[in-house]
């Protein structure tokens, strides 16, 4: 058990470091060929924080570990919303732009509801996230990217990327090292998570919803907390909402295209929590100070997640 825990930690560290190297290398390569900051922000940087979830899910889907696939995404989204946004909101009240309130938060709710409908209930193959379902999710992801592109065209200052000249051989090693770190880390995480679940006698989805989900959300945690400390509420909130949309529309879509995924109805209560938390966030924009997540509301998010984890552990 100790060895598997060490491998899990090592895998998570490799995922985070590999994603960082890959983003640094890809950004330097893009700037070398004069690709605009806007395009870099929309693609490379956005992909970087979602790379750990994507790689873990690719390994899990290809090996038939459907509980980890859904647990990682749904658990990451809940961790993002309740824990990361809660911590960031305690650091400083988070003011939110009108577009985020009326478009991006509802879109993140739509993502959770759509997953519930496609995988759990009303798709052609109830209980399965099929490849057709995956294509539907990808269409929504493409629409989201177009929306973000239009938003940033009207306010390009939202993307700010620091650049420095990087030698060609350094770029090569960053790209190769980043990919290698992601692949090795993803395999370590999936293999060790499955073995830990087996040794503890718990379902894979429990490990996916907790340890794996929290670990793959480390890039979002670092980004939002640093943004809150720097009093940049837009990045702190946008990072979380955007990541939750990415996770369902892109990562679960790619996972289902690798292989149709069996959906456990037990995940419905986790999706209900995610939907309820998103609705709470939307309502919070109209209570207290308008269009702001106040500290007490951030505290409610953290307390709700603590109650959720307590309930989950008691039912294991």
ChimeraX commands (.cxc) that place a marker at each C-alpha (Angstrom):
marker #1 position 0.00,0.00,0.00 radius 0.5
marker #1 position 2.80,2.43,0.89 radius 0.5
marker #1 position 4.51,1.76,-2.46 radius 0.5
marker #1 position 1.26,2.38,-4.34 radius 0.5
marker #1 position 0.68,5.64,-2.45 radius 0.5
marker #1 position 4.22,6.78,-3.29 radius 0.5
marker #1 position 3.66,5.88,-6.95 radius 0.5
marker #1 position 0.38,7.83,-6.89 radius 0.5
marker #1 position 2.08,10.91,-5.46 radius 0.5
marker #1 position 4.96,10.55,-7.93 radius 0.5
marker #1 position 2.47,10.25,-10.78 radius 0.5
marker #1 position 0.59,13.39,-9.73 radius 0.5
marker #1 position 3.84,15.34,-9.44 radius 0.5
marker #1 position 4.89,14.15,-12.91 radius 0.5
marker #1 position 1.51,15.20,-14.31 radius 0.5
marker #1 position 1.77,18.70,-12.89 radius 0.5
marker #1 position 5.42,19.16,-13.84 radius 0.5
marker #1 position 4.91,17.62,-17.27 radius 0.5
marker #1 position 1.97,19.94,-17.98 radius 0.5
marker #1 position 4.08,22.92,-16.95 radius 0.5
marker #1 position 7.00,21.94,-19.17 radius 0.5
marker #1 position 4.69,21.24,-22.11 radius 0.5
marker #1 position 3.01,24.65,-21.78 radius 0.5
marker #1 position 6.37,26.43,-21.48 radius 0.5
marker #1 position 7.82,24.62,-24.49 radius 0.5
marker #1 position 4.73,25.02,-26.66 radius 0.5
marker #1 position 4.40,28.71,-25.74 radius 0.5
marker #1 position 8.06,29.37,-26.60 radius 0.5
marker #1 position 7.66,27.49,-29.90 radius 0.5
marker #1 position 4.50,29.42,-30.76 radius 0.5
marker #1 position 6.19,32.77,-30.07 radius 0.5
marker #1 position 9.16,31.71,-32.19 radius 0.5
marker #1 position 6.76,31.48,-35.15 radius 0.5
marker #1 position 4.97,34.72,-34.19 radius 0.5
marker #1 position 1.68,33.11,-33.16 radius 0.5
marker #1 position -0.44,35.77,-31.34 radius 0.5
marker #1 position -0.83,35.75,-27.57 radius 0.5
marker #1 position -4.57,35.36,-28.01 radius 0.5
marker #1 position -4.20,32.06,-29.86 radius 0.5
marker #1 position -1.65,30.83,-27.32 radius 0.5
marker #1 position -3.95,31.63,-24.42 radius 0.5
marker #1 position -6.98,29.99,-26.02 radius 0.5
marker #1 position -5.14,26.78,-26.87 radius 0.5
marker #1 position -1.83,26.04,-25.15 radius 0.5
marker #1 position -2.39,27.64,-21.75 radius 0.5
marker #1 position -5.99,26.44,-21.49 radius 0.5
marker #1 position -4.93,22.92,-22.44 radius 0.5
marker #1 position -2.12,22.94,-19.88 radius 0.5
marker #1 position -4.34,23.03,-16.77 radius 0.5
marker #1 position -6.58,20.29,-18.25 radius 0.5
marker #1 position -3.73,18.05,-19.46 radius 0.5
marker #1 position -3.51,15.98,-16.22 radius 0.5
marker #1 position -7.22,15.08,-16.35 radius 0.5
marker #1 position -6.98,14.34,-20.07 radius 0.5
marker #1 position -4.01,11.99,-19.80 radius 0.5
marker #1 position -5.38,10.16,-16.74 radius 0.5
marker #1 position -8.72,9.68,-18.48 radius 0.5
marker #1 position -7.10,8.48,-21.70 radius 0.5
marker #1 position -5.26,5.73,-19.80 radius 0.5
marker #1 position -8.32,4.87,-17.70 radius 0.5
marker #1 position -10.66,4.72,-20.72 radius 0.5
marker #1 position -8.32,2.57,-22.80 radius 0.5
marker #1 position -7.96,0.11,-19.90 radius 0.5
marker #1 position -11.67,-0.09,-19.10 radius 0.5
marker #1 position -11.56,1.75,-15.76 radius 0.5
marker #1 position -14.79,3.68,-16.34 radius 0.5
marker #1 position -15.22,4.50,-12.65 radius 0.5
marker #1 position -11.96,6.45,-12.68 radius 0.5
marker #1 position -12.89,8.20,-15.95 radius 0.5
marker #1 position -16.15,9.63,-14.59 radius 0.5
marker #1 position -14.86,9.98,-11.03 radius 0.5
marker #1 position -11.86,12.04,-12.15 radius 0.5
marker #1 position -13.92,14.53,-14.16 radius 0.5
marker #1 position -16.92,14.87,-11.85 radius 0.5
marker #1 position -14.69,14.85,-8.77 radius 0.5
marker #1 position -12.33,17.44,-10.28 radius 0.5
marker #1 position -15.26,19.70,-11.12 radius 0.5
marker #1 position -16.62,19.46,-7.57 radius 0.5
marker #1 position -13.14,20.05,-6.13 radius 0.5
marker #1 position -12.67,23.05,-8.41 radius 0.5
marker #1 position -16.01,24.59,-7.52 radius 0.5
marker #1 position -16.25,23.92,-3.80 radius 0.5
marker #1 position -12.63,23.79,-2.61 radius 0.5
marker #1 position -10.54,25.91,-5.00 radius 0.5
marker #1 position -13.18,28.61,-5.47 radius 0.5
marker #1 position -13.93,28.43,-1.74 radius 0.5
marker #1 position -10.29,28.94,-0.77 radius 0.5
marker #1 position -9.85,31.72,-3.34 radius 0.5
marker #1 position -13.01,33.44,-2.08 radius 0.5
marker #1 position -11.77,33.34,1.50 radius 0.5
marker #1 position -8.51,34.99,0.43 radius 0.5
marker #1 position -10.45,37.86,-1.13 radius 0.5
marker #1 position -14.06,38.50,-2.23 radius 0.5
marker #1 position -14.21,37.60,-5.92 radius 0.5
marker #1 position -15.86,40.14,-8.21 radius 0.5
marker #1 position -17.24,38.53,-11.37 radius 0.5
marker #1 position -17.86,40.08,-14.78 radius 0.5
marker #1 position -21.39,40.21,-16.14 radius 0.5
marker #1 position -20.49,37.85,-19.00 radius 0.5
marker #1 position -19.32,35.20,-16.54 radius 0.5
marker #1 position -22.52,35.53,-14.50 radius 0.5
marker #1 position -24.95,35.32,-17.40 radius 0.5
marker #1 position -23.06,33.08,-19.84 radius 0.5
marker #1 position -20.16,31.06,-18.44 radius 0.5
marker #1 position -21.69,29.96,-15.12 radius 0.5
marker #1 position -24.94,28.85,-16.84 radius 0.5
marker #1 position -22.84,27.08,-19.49 radius 0.5
marker #1 position -20.99,25.12,-16.78 radius 0.5
marker #1 position -24.39,24.11,-15.38 radius 0.5
marker #1 position -25.52,23.08,-18.86 radius 0.5
marker #1 position -22.41,20.87,-19.13 radius 0.5
marker #1 position -23.33,18.98,-15.95 radius 0.5
marker #1 position -26.99,18.61,-16.98 radius 0.5
marker #1 position -26.03,17.47,-20.48 radius 0.5
marker #1 position -23.72,14.81,-19.04 radius 0.5
marker #1 position -26.56,13.63,-16.79 radius 0.5
marker #1 position -28.90,13.37,-19.78 radius 0.5
marker #1 position -26.47,11.76,-22.23 radius 0.5
marker #1 position -24.75,9.24,-19.97 radius 0.5
marker #1 position -27.28,8.49,-17.29 radius 0.5
marker #1 position -30.77,8.74,-18.57 radius 0.5
marker #1 position -32.09,9.89,-21.91 radius 0.5
marker #1 position -29.47,8.99,-24.52 radius 0.5
marker #1 position -30.02,6.16,-27.00 radius 0.5
marker #1 position -27.95,3.88,-24.77 radius 0.5
marker #1 position -28.93,4.82,-21.21 radius 0.5
marker #1 position -26.09,4.09,-18.83 radius 0.5
marker #1 position -23.46,4.51,-21.54 radius 0.5
marker #1 position -21.58,7.57,-22.74 radius 0.5
marker #1 position -21.30,6.53,-26.37 radius 0.5
marker #1 position -19.08,7.83,-29.14 radius 0.5
marker #1 position -22.06,9.73,-30.56 radius 0.5
marker #1 position -22.51,11.34,-27.14 radius 0.5
marker #1 position -18.82,12.24,-27.24 radius 0.5
marker #1 position -19.26,13.96,-30.60 radius 0.5
marker #1 position -22.19,15.95,-29.17 radius 0.5
marker #1 position -20.01,17.08,-26.26 radius 0.5
marker #1 position -17.25,18.07,-28.71 radius 0.5
marker #1 position -19.70,20.23,-30.65 radius 0.5
marker #1 position -20.51,22.10,-27.44 radius 0.5
marker #1 position -16.79,22.44,-26.75 radius 0.5
marker #1 position -16.21,23.95,-30.19 radius 0.5
marker #1 position -19.05,26.41,-29.57 radius 0.5
marker #1 position -17.49,27.33,-26.21 radius 0.5
marker #1 position -14.11,27.98,-27.84 radius 0.5
marker #1 position -15.76,30.22,-30.41 radius 0.5
marker #1 position -17.53,32.13,-27.63 radius 0.5
marker #1 position -14.24,32.63,-25.75 radius 0.5
marker #1 position -12.52,33.72,-28.97 radius 0.5
marker #1 position -15.22,36.34,-29.59 radius 0.5
marker #1 position -14.97,37.55,-26.00 radius 0.5
marker #1 position -11.21,37.95,-26.14 radius 0.5
marker #1 position -11.34,39.75,-29.48 radius 0.5
marker #1 position -13.36,42.49,-27.80 radius 0.5
marker #1 position -11.09,42.53,-24.72 radius 0.5
marker #1 position -7.66,41.08,-25.62 radius 0.5
marker #1 position -6.15,42.43,-22.40 radius 0.5
marker #1 position -7.67,39.43,-20.62 radius 0.5
marker #1 position -4.79,37.34,-21.94 radius 0.5
marker #1 position -1.39,38.23,-20.56 radius 0.5
marker #1 position 1.50,35.84,-21.14 radius 0.5
marker #1 position 5.07,36.53,-20.14 radius 0.5
marker #1 position 7.64,35.73,-22.80 radius 0.5
marker #1 position 11.35,35.23,-22.87 radius 0.5
marker #1 position 13.62,33.98,-25.60 radius 0.5
marker #1 position 14.19,30.23,-25.35 radius 0.5
marker #1 position 16.81,28.35,-27.36 radius 0.5
marker #1 position 15.63,25.71,-29.82 radius 0.5
marker #1 position 17.17,22.76,-27.98 radius 0.5
marker #1 position 15.57,23.89,-24.71 radius 0.5
marker #1 position 12.16,24.03,-26.42 radius 0.5
marker #1 position 12.70,20.49,-27.72 radius 0.5
marker #1 position 13.57,19.14,-24.29 radius 0.5
marker #1 position 10.63,20.96,-22.68 radius 0.5
marker #1 position 8.20,19.46,-25.18 radius 0.5
marker #1 position 9.62,15.94,-25.00 radius 0.5
marker #1 position 10.06,16.10,-21.23 radius 0.5
marker #1 position 6.56,17.47,-20.75 radius 0.5
marker #1 position 4.97,14.74,-22.86 radius 0.5
marker #1 position 7.03,12.06,-21.16 radius 0.5
marker #1 position 6.06,13.41,-17.73 radius 0.5
marker #1 position 2.38,13.43,-18.65 radius 0.5
marker #1 position 2.45,9.90,-20.05 radius 0.5
marker #1 position 4.46,8.41,-17.18 radius 0.5
marker #1 position 2.50,10.34,-14.57 radius 0.5
marker #1 position -0.84,9.33,-16.07 radius 0.5
marker #1 position 0.10,5.65,-16.08 radius 0.5
marker #1 position 1.40,5.81,-12.50 radius 0.5
marker #1 position -1.79,7.52,-11.30 radius 0.5
marker #1 position -4.20,5.11,-12.99 radius 0.5
marker #1 position -2.32,1.93,-12.09 radius 0.5
marker #1 position -1.73,2.92,-8.47 radius 0.5
marker #1 position -5.30,4.20,-8.02 radius 0.5
marker #1 position -6.74,0.89,-9.24 radius 0.5
marker #1 position -4.46,-1.09,-6.92 radius 0.5
marker #1 position -5.21,1.14,-3.93 radius 0.5
marker #1 position -8.96,0.75,-4.54 radius 0.5
marker #1 position -8.50,-3.02,-4.74 radius 0.5
marker #1 position -6.45,-3.23,-1.54 radius 0.5
marker #1 position -8.87,-0.98,0.39 radius 0.5
marker #1 position -11.85,-2.88,-0.95 radius 0.5
marker #1 position -13.55,0.25,-2.28 radius 0.5
marker #1 position -14.91,1.04,-5.73 radius 0.5
marker #1 position -12.63,2.70,-8.25 radius 0.5
marker #1 position -15.06,5.61,-8.52 radius 0.5
marker #1 position -14.41,6.56,-4.87 radius 0.5
marker #1 position -10.67,6.86,-5.53 radius 0.5
marker #1 position -11.40,8.74,-8.76 radius 0.5
marker #1 position -13.79,11.16,-7.03 radius 0.5
marker #1 position -11.35,11.96,-4.23 radius 0.5
marker #1 position -7.59,11.36,-4.50 radius 0.5
marker #1 position -7.25,11.32,-8.29 radius 0.5
marker #1 position -9.66,14.24,-8.79 radius 0.5
marker #1 position -7.94,16.42,-6.20 radius 0.5
marker #1 position -4.49,15.56,-7.55 radius 0.5
marker #1 position -5.29,16.37,-11.18 radius 0.5
marker #1 position -6.82,19.69,-10.04 radius 0.5
marker #1 position -3.50,20.93,-8.61 radius 0.5
marker #1 position -2.79,23.21,-11.64 radius 0.5
marker #1 position -6.19,24.90,-11.18 radius 0.5
marker #1 position -5.55,25.23,-7.43 radius 0.5
marker #1 position -2.19,26.91,-7.97 radius 0.5
marker #1 position -3.53,29.24,-10.68 radius 0.5
marker #1 position -6.61,30.41,-8.78 radius 0.5
marker #1 position -4.93,30.84,-5.39 radius 0.5
marker #1 position -2.06,32.87,-6.91 radius 0.5
marker #1 position -4.61,34.95,-8.85 radius 0.5
marker #1 position -6.59,35.61,-5.66 radius 0.5
marker #1 position -3.44,36.63,-3.77 radius 0.5
marker #1 position -2.67,39.05,-6.61 radius 0.5
marker #1 position -6.28,40.32,-6.43 radius 0.5
marker #1 position -7.04,39.15,-9.97 radius 0.5
marker #1 position -10.57,37.84,-9.49 radius 0.5
marker #1 position -11.18,37.38,-13.22 radius 0.5
marker #1 position -8.48,34.72,-13.51 radius 0.5
marker #1 position -9.38,33.09,-10.17 radius 0.5
marker #1 position -13.02,32.60,-11.19 radius 0.5
marker #1 position -12.57,32.19,-14.95 radius 0.5
marker #1 position -9.96,29.47,-14.45 radius 0.5
marker #1 position -12.41,27.37,-12.40 radius 0.5
marker #1 position -15.50,27.85,-14.56 radius 0.5
marker #1 position -13.51,27.34,-17.76 radius 0.5
marker #1 position -11.85,24.20,-16.40 radius 0.5
marker #1 position -15.20,22.69,-15.43 radius 0.5
marker #1 position -16.52,23.31,-18.94 radius 0.5
marker #1 position -13.32,21.87,-20.48 radius 0.5
marker #1 position -13.50,18.75,-18.33 radius 0.5
marker #1 position -16.97,17.71,-19.47 radius 0.5
marker #1 position -17.12,19.01,-23.03 radius 0.5
marker #1 position -13.56,18.04,-24.03 radius 0.5
marker #1 position -12.06,15.44,-21.69 radius 0.5
marker #1 position -15.12,13.22,-21.31 radius 0.5
marker #1 position -15.74,13.60,-25.04 radius 0.5
marker #1 position -12.23,12.37,-25.88 radius 0.5
marker #1 position -12.55,9.58,-23.30 radius 0.5
marker #1 position -15.79,8.30,-24.85 radius 0.5
marker #1 position -14.30,8.44,-28.35 radius 0.5
marker #1 position -11.53,6.10,-27.17 radius 0.5
marker #1 position -14.15,3.62,-25.99 radius 0.5
marker #1 position -17.85,3.85,-25.02 radius 0.5
marker #1 position -18.01,4.32,-21.24 radius 0.5
marker #1 position -20.33,2.55,-18.82 radius 0.5
marker #1 position -21.96,5.09,-16.51 radius 0.5
marker #1 position -22.70,4.15,-12.90 radius 0.5
marker #1 position -26.00,5.78,-11.76 radius 0.5
marker #1 position -24.32,6.33,-8.38 radius 0.5
marker #1 position -22.59,9.29,-10.02 radius 0.5
marker #1 position -25.98,11.04,-10.28 radius 0.5
marker #1 position -25.70,12.31,-6.69 radius 0.5
marker #1 position -22.23,13.72,-7.44 radius 0.5
marker #1 position -23.60,15.46,-10.53 radius 0.5
marker #1 position -26.49,16.73,-8.39 radius 0.5
marker #1 position -23.94,18.23,-5.98 radius 0.5
marker #1 position -22.09,19.84,-8.89 radius 0.5
marker #1 position -25.30,21.28,-10.32 radius 0.5
marker #1 position -26.44,22.51,-6.90 radius 0.5
marker #1 position -23.08,24.17,-6.26 radius 0.5
marker #1 position -23.16,25.89,-9.65 radius 0.5
marker #1 position -26.70,27.16,-9.00 radius 0.5
marker #1 position -25.55,28.41,-5.58 radius 0.5
marker #1 position -22.68,30.27,-7.27 radius 0.5
marker #1 position -25.11,31.88,-9.69 radius 0.5
marker #1 position -27.47,32.93,-6.86 radius 0.5
marker #1 position -24.49,34.26,-4.88 radius 0.5
marker #1 position -23.96,36.80,-7.65 radius 0.5
marker #1 position -27.22,38.50,-6.55 radius 0.5
marker #1 position -26.91,38.24,-2.76 radius 0.5
marker #1 position -24.73,40.53,-0.67 radius 0.5
marker #1 position -22.63,42.63,-3.02 radius 0.5
marker #1 position -23.83,42.14,-6.59 radius 0.5
marker #1 position -21.69,40.05,-8.97 radius 0.5
marker #1 position -19.30,39.02,-6.21 radius 0.5
marker #1 position -18.58,35.84,-4.29 radius 0.5
marker #1 position -18.36,37.08,-0.70 radius 0.5
marker #1 position -16.21,35.42,1.95 radius 0.5
marker #1 position -19.18,33.90,3.78 radius 0.5
marker #1 position -20.43,32.40,0.52 radius 0.5
marker #1 position -16.97,30.93,-0.13 radius 0.5
marker #1 position -17.14,29.47,3.38 radius 0.5
marker #1 position -20.49,27.84,2.56 radius 0.5
marker #1 position -18.88,26.16,-0.46 radius 0.5
marker #1 position -16.09,24.71,1.70 radius 0.5
marker #1 position -18.51,23.52,4.41 radius 0.5
marker #1 position -20.73,21.90,1.79 radius 0.5
marker #1 position -17.77,19.99,0.37 radius 0.5
marker #1 position -16.69,18.87,3.85 radius 0.5
marker #1 position -20.21,17.52,4.41 radius 0.5
marker #1 position -20.13,15.76,1.05 radius 0.5
marker #1 position -16.79,14.05,1.80 radius 0.5
marker #1 position -18.03,13.01,5.27 radius 0.5
marker #1 position -21.16,11.50,3.73 radius 0.5
marker #1 position -19.18,9.71,1.05 radius 0.5
marker #1 position -16.75,8.14,3.54 radius 0.5
marker #1 position -19.59,6.97,5.77 radius 0.5
marker #1 position -21.28,5.20,2.87 radius 0.5
marker #1 position -18.11,3.43,1.66 radius 0.5
marker link #1:1,2 radius 0.2
marker link #1:2,3 radius 0.2
marker link #1:3,4 radius 0.2
marker link #1:4,5 radius 0.2
marker link #1:5,6 radius 0.2
marker link #1:6,7 radius 0.2
marker link #1:7,8 radius 0.2
marker link #1:8,9 radius 0.2
marker link #1:9,10 radius 0.2
marker link #1:10,11 radius 0.2
marker link #1:11,12 radius 0.2
marker link #1:12,13 radius 0.2
marker link #1:13,14 radius 0.2
marker link #1:14,15 radius 0.2
marker link #1:15,16 radius 0.2
marker link #1:16,17 radius 0.2
marker link #1:17,18 radius 0.2
marker link #1:18,19 radius 0.2
marker link #1:19,20 radius 0.2
marker link #1:20,21 radius 0.2
marker link #1:21,22 radius 0.2
marker link #1:22,23 radius 0.2
marker link #1:23,24 radius 0.2
marker link #1:24,25 radius 0.2
marker link #1:25,26 radius 0.2
marker link #1:26,27 radius 0.2
marker link #1:27,28 radius 0.2
marker link #1:28,29 radius 0.2
marker link #1:29,30 radius 0.2
marker link #1:30,31 radius 0.2
marker link #1:31,32 radius 0.2
marker link #1:32,33 radius 0.2
marker link #1:33,34 radius 0.2
marker link #1:34,35 radius 0.2
marker link #1:35,36 radius 0.2
marker link #1:36,37 radius 0.2
marker link #1:37,38 radius 0.2
marker link #1:38,39 radius 0.2
marker link #1:39,40 radius 0.2
marker link #1:40,41 radius 0.2
marker link #1:41,42 radius 0.2
marker link #1:42,43 radius 0.2
marker link #1:43,44 radius 0.2
marker link #1:44,45 radius 0.2
marker link #1:45,46 radius 0.2
marker link #1:46,47 radius 0.2
marker link #1:47,48 radius 0.2
marker link #1:48,49 radius 0.2
marker link #1:49,50 radius 0.2
marker link #1:50,51 radius 0.2
marker link #1:51,52 radius 0.2
marker link #1:52,53 radius 0.2
marker link #1:53,54 radius 0.2
marker link #1:54,55 radius 0.2
marker link #1:55,56 radius 0.2
marker link #1:56,57 radius 0.2
marker link #1:57,58 radius 0.2
marker link #1:58,59 radius 0.2
marker link #1:59,60 radius 0.2
marker link #1:60,61 radius 0.2
marker link #1:61,62 radius 0.2
marker link #1:62,63 radius 0.2
marker link #1:63,64 radius 0.2
marker link #1:64,65 radius 0.2
marker link #1:65,66 radius 0.2
marker link #1:66,67 radius 0.2
marker link #1:67,68 radius 0.2
marker link #1:68,69 radius 0.2
marker link #1:69,70 radius 0.2
marker link #1:70,71 radius 0.2
marker link #1:71,72 radius 0.2
marker link #1:72,73 radius 0.2
marker link #1:73,74 radius 0.2
marker link #1:74,75 radius 0.2
marker link #1:75,76 radius 0.2
marker link #1:76,77 radius 0.2
marker link #1:77,78 radius 0.2
marker link #1:78,79 radius 0.2
marker link #1:79,80 radius 0.2
marker link #1:80,81 radius 0.2
marker link #1:81,82 radius 0.2
marker link #1:82,83 radius 0.2
marker link #1:83,84 radius 0.2
marker link #1:84,85 radius 0.2
marker link #1:85,86 radius 0.2
marker link #1:86,87 radius 0.2
marker link #1:87,88 radius 0.2
marker link #1:88,89 radius 0.2
marker link #1:89,90 radius 0.2
marker link #1:90,91 radius 0.2
marker link #1:91,92 radius 0.2
marker link #1:92,93 radius 0.2
marker link #1:93,94 radius 0.2
marker link #1:94,95 radius 0.2
marker link #1:95,96 radius 0.2
marker link #1:96,97 radius 0.2
marker link #1:97,98 radius 0.2
marker link #1:98,99 radius 0.2
marker link #1:99,100 radius 0.2
marker link #1:100,101 radius 0.2
marker link #1:101,102 radius 0.2
marker link #1:102,103 radius 0.2
marker link #1:103,104 radius 0.2
marker link #1:104,105 radius 0.2
marker link #1:105,106 radius 0.2
marker link #1:106,107 radius 0.2
marker link #1:107,108 radius 0.2
marker link #1:108,109 radius 0.2
marker link #1:109,110 radius 0.2
marker link #1:110,111 radius 0.2
marker link #1:111,112 radius 0.2
marker link #1:112,113 radius 0.2
marker link #1:113,114 radius 0.2
marker link #1:114,115 radius 0.2
marker link #1:115,116 radius 0.2
marker link #1:116,117 radius 0.2
marker link #1:117,118 radius 0.2
marker link #1:118,119 radius 0.2
marker link #1:119,120 radius 0.2
marker link #1:120,121 radius 0.2
marker link #1:121,122 radius 0.2
marker link #1:122,123 radius 0.2
marker link #1:123,124 radius 0.2
marker link #1:124,125 radius 0.2
marker link #1:125,126 radius 0.2
marker link #1:126,127 radius 0.2
marker link #1:127,128 radius 0.2
marker link #1:128,129 radius 0.2
marker link #1:129,130 radius 0.2
marker link #1:130,131 radius 0.2
marker link #1:131,132 radius 0.2
marker link #1:132,133 radius 0.2
marker link #1:133,134 radius 0.2
marker link #1:134,135 radius 0.2
marker link #1:135,136 radius 0.2
marker link #1:136,137 radius 0.2
marker link #1:137,138 radius 0.2
marker link #1:138,139 radius 0.2
marker link #1:139,140 radius 0.2
marker link #1:140,141 radius 0.2
marker link #1:141,142 radius 0.2
marker link #1:142,143 radius 0.2
marker link #1:143,144 radius 0.2
marker link #1:144,145 radius 0.2
marker link #1:145,146 radius 0.2
marker link #1:146,147 radius 0.2
marker link #1:147,148 radius 0.2
marker link #1:148,149 radius 0.2
marker link #1:149,150 radius 0.2
marker link #1:150,151 radius 0.2
marker link #1:151,152 radius 0.2
marker link #1:152,153 radius 0.2
marker link #1:153,154 radius 0.2
marker link #1:154,155 radius 0.2
marker link #1:155,156 radius 0.2
marker link #1:156,157 radius 0.2
marker link #1:157,158 radius 0.2
marker link #1:158,159 radius 0.2
marker link #1:159,160 radius 0.2
marker link #1:160,161 radius 0.2
marker link #1:161,162 radius 0.2
marker link #1:162,163 radius 0.2
marker link #1:163,164 radius 0.2
marker link #1:164,165 radius 0.2
marker link #1:165,166 radius 0.2
marker link #1:166,167 radius 0.2
marker link #1:167,168 radius 0.2
marker link #1:168,169 radius 0.2
marker link #1:169,170 radius 0.2
marker link #1:170,171 radius 0.2
marker link #1:171,172 radius 0.2
marker link #1:172,173 radius 0.2
marker link #1:173,174 radius 0.2
marker link #1:174,175 radius 0.2
marker link #1:175,176 radius 0.2
marker link #1:176,177 radius 0.2
marker link #1:177,178 radius 0.2
marker link #1:178,179 radius 0.2
marker link #1:179,180 radius 0.2
marker link #1:180,181 radius 0.2
marker link #1:181,182 radius 0.2
marker link #1:182,183 radius 0.2
marker link #1:183,184 radius 0.2
marker link #1:184,185 radius 0.2
marker link #1:185,186 radius 0.2
marker link #1:186,187 radius 0.2
marker link #1:187,188 radius 0.2
marker link #1:188,189 radius 0.2
marker link #1:189,190 radius 0.2
marker link #1:190,191 radius 0.2
marker link #1:191,192 radius 0.2
marker link #1:192,193 radius 0.2
marker link #1:193,194 radius 0.2
marker link #1:194,195 radius 0.2
marker link #1:195,196 radius 0.2
marker link #1:196,197 radius 0.2
marker link #1:197,198 radius 0.2
marker link #1:198,199 radius 0.2
marker link #1:199,200 radius 0.2
marker link #1:200,201 radius 0.2
marker link #1:201,202 radius 0.2
marker link #1:202,203 radius 0.2
marker link #1:203,204 radius 0.2
marker link #1:204,205 radius 0.2
marker link #1:205,206 radius 0.2
marker link #1:206,207 radius 0.2
marker link #1:207,208 radius 0.2
marker link #1:208,209 radius 0.2
marker link #1:209,210 radius 0.2
marker link #1:210,211 radius 0.2
marker link #1:211,212 radius 0.2
marker link #1:212,213 radius 0.2
marker link #1:213,214 radius 0.2
marker link #1:214,215 radius 0.2
marker link #1:215,216 radius 0.2
marker link #1:216,217 radius 0.2
marker link #1:217,218 radius 0.2
marker link #1:218,219 radius 0.2
marker link #1:219,220 radius 0.2
marker link #1:220,221 radius 0.2
marker link #1:221,222 radius 0.2
marker link #1:222,223 radius 0.2
marker link #1:223,224 radius 0.2
marker link #1:224,225 radius 0.2
marker link #1:225,226 radius 0.2
marker link #1:226,227 radius 0.2
marker link #1:227,228 radius 0.2
marker link #1:228,229 radius 0.2
marker link #1:229,230 radius 0.2
marker link #1:230,231 radius 0.2
marker link #1:231,232 radius 0.2
marker link #1:232,233 radius 0.2
marker link #1:233,234 radius 0.2
marker link #1:234,235 radius 0.2
marker link #1:235,236 radius 0.2
marker link #1:236,237 radius 0.2
marker link #1:237,238 radius 0.2
marker link #1:238,239 radius 0.2
marker link #1:239,240 radius 0.2
marker link #1:240,241 radius 0.2
marker link #1:241,242 radius 0.2
marker link #1:242,243 radius 0.2
marker link #1:243,244 radius 0.2
marker link #1:244,245 radius 0.2
marker link #1:245,246 radius 0.2
marker link #1:246,247 radius 0.2
marker link #1:247,248 radius 0.2
marker link #1:248,249 radius 0.2
marker link #1:249,250 radius 0.2
marker link #1:250,251 radius 0.2
marker link #1:251,252 radius 0.2
marker link #1:252,253 radius 0.2
marker link #1:253,254 radius 0.2
marker link #1:254,255 radius 0.2
marker link #1:255,256 radius 0.2
marker link #1:256,257 radius 0.2
marker link #1:257,258 radius 0.2
marker link #1:258,259 radius 0.2
marker link #1:259,260 radius 0.2
marker link #1:260,261 radius 0.2
marker link #1:261,262 radius 0.2
marker link #1:262,263 radius 0.2
marker link #1:263,264 radius 0.2
marker link #1:264,265 radius 0.2
marker link #1:265,266 radius 0.2
marker link #1:266,267 radius 0.2
marker link #1:267,268 radius 0.2
marker link #1:268,269 radius 0.2
marker link #1:269,270 radius 0.2
marker link #1:270,271 radius 0.2
marker link #1:271,272 radius 0.2
marker link #1:272,273 radius 0.2
marker link #1:273,274 radius 0.2
marker link #1:274,275 radius 0.2
marker link #1:275,276 radius 0.2
marker link #1:276,277 radius 0.2
marker link #1:277,278 radius 0.2
marker link #1:278,279 radius 0.2
marker link #1:279,280 radius 0.2
marker link #1:280,281 radius 0.2
marker link #1:281,282 radius 0.2
marker link #1:282,283 radius 0.2
marker link #1:283,284 radius 0.2
marker link #1:284,285 radius 0.2
marker link #1:285,286 radius 0.2
marker link #1:286,287 radius 0.2
marker link #1:287,288 radius 0.2
marker link #1:288,289 radius 0.2
marker link #1:289,290 radius 0.2
marker link #1:290,291 radius 0.2
marker link #1:291,292 radius 0.2
marker link #1:292,293 radius 0.2
marker link #1:293,294 radius 0.2
marker link #1:294,295 radius 0.2
marker link #1:295,296 radius 0.2
marker link #1:296,297 radius 0.2
marker link #1:297,298 radius 0.2
marker link #1:298,299 radius 0.2
marker link #1:299,300 radius 0.2
marker link #1:300,301 radius 0.2
marker link #1:301,302 radius 0.2
marker link #1:302,303 radius 0.2
marker link #1:303,304 radius 0.2
marker link #1:304,305 radius 0.2
marker link #1:305,306 radius 0.2
marker link #1:306,307 radius 0.2
marker link #1:307,308 radius 0.2
marker link #1:308,309 radius 0.2
marker link #1:309,310 radius 0.2
marker link #1:310,311 radius 0.2
marker link #1:311,312 radius 0.2
marker link #1:312,313 radius 0.2
marker link #1:313,314 radius 0.2
marker link #1:314,315 radius 0.2
marker link #1:315,316 radius 0.2
view
